[in-house]
């Protein structure tokens, strides 16, 4: 099996950069920030092999959607399987934020 191709949006990269900056501002140790980055990388690798393992967002919101998500630390990483070999990584947002308005 060759795995799924990932298409990562600019919003994802912008979100990730903002989250890391906020973690630094809040005084998080660099070792914990590095662990967070590694956890994000590991989830991206996991998506290339088994994207169906993510949770269905439609089970958490009152809206029918094909978007799925993973929990990473205090964040939610949203993605969608767009074809039989492609996954689009949409956003990574703080679970404490108004993430619903940013997804829909």
C-alpha positions in Angstrom: 0.0 0.0 0.0 1.4 3.4 -1.0 -0.7 5.4 1.4 -2.8 8.5 1.0 -1.5 11.8 -0.4 -1.8 14.8 2.0 -3.0 18.2 0.8 -2.3 20.6 3.7 -4.0 24.0 3.6 -2.4 27.3 4.3 -4.8 27.8 7.1 -3.4 24.7 8.8 0.1 26.1 8.7 -1.1 29.5 9.9 -3.0 27.9 12.8 0.0 25.8 13.8 2.3 28.8 13.8 -0.1 30.8 15.9 -0.6 27.9 18.4 3.2 27.5 18.8 3.6 31.2 19.3 0.9 31.3 22.0 2.4 28.3 23.8 5.7 30.2 23.9 4.0 33.4 25.2 2.3 31.3 27.9 5.7 30.1 29.1 5.5 26.5 27.9 8.8 24.8 28.1 10.6 24.3 24.7 10.7 20.5 25.3 6.9 20.5 25.6 6.5 22.6 22.4 8.9 20.1 20.6 6.7 17.2 21.8 3.6 19.0 20.5 5.3 19.5 17.1 6.3 15.8 17.0 2.8 14.7 17.9 1.4 16.8 15.0 4.0 15.3 12.7 3.1 11.8 13.9 -0.6 12.4 13.2 0.2 13.6 9.7 2.1 10.4 9.1 -0.8 8.4 10.5 -3.1 10.2 8.0 -1.1 8.9 5.1 -1.7 5.4 6.2 -5.1 5.3 8.0 -7.2 8.5 7.7 -10.4 6.6 8.6 -9.1 6.2 12.2 -10.1 9.8 13.0 -13.3 10.7 14.8 -16.3 11.9 12.8 -17.0 15.5 13.4 -20.7 15.0 12.6 -21.1 13.1 15.8 -20.1 16.2 17.8 -22.0 18.9 15.9 -25.6 19.2 14.6 -24.5 19.2 11.0 -23.9 16.5 8.5 -20.2 16.6 7.4 -17.5 14.4 6.1 -14.9 16.2 8.1 -13.0 14.1 10.7 -10.6 15.1 13.5 -7.9 14.1 15.8 -7.2 15.4 19.3 -3.6 16.5 19.8 -2.8 17.8 23.2 -5.2 20.7 23.7 -5.9 21.1 20.0 -8.2 19.6 17.3 -6.8 18.7 13.9 -9.5 18.7 11.2 -9.2 16.8 7.9 -11.3 15.3 5.2 -10.9 12.3 2.9 -11.5 13.9 -0.5 -10.8 10.8 -2.7 -9.7 7.2 -2.5 -6.1 8.3 -2.2 -6.1 11.9 -1.0 -6.7 13.6 2.4 -7.0 17.3 2.8 -5.7 18.6 6.2 -7.9 21.6 6.9 -7.1 23.3 10.2 -5.6 22.8 13.7 -7.3 24.8 16.3 -7.4 25.1 20.1 -10.1 23.0 21.6 -10.9 26.0 23.9 -11.5 28.3 21.0 -14.7 28.8 19.0 -13.5 26.2 16.5 -17.0 25.4 15.1 -17.3 28.9 13.5 -13.8 28.5 12.0 -14.7 25.1 10.4 -18.1 25.9 9.0 
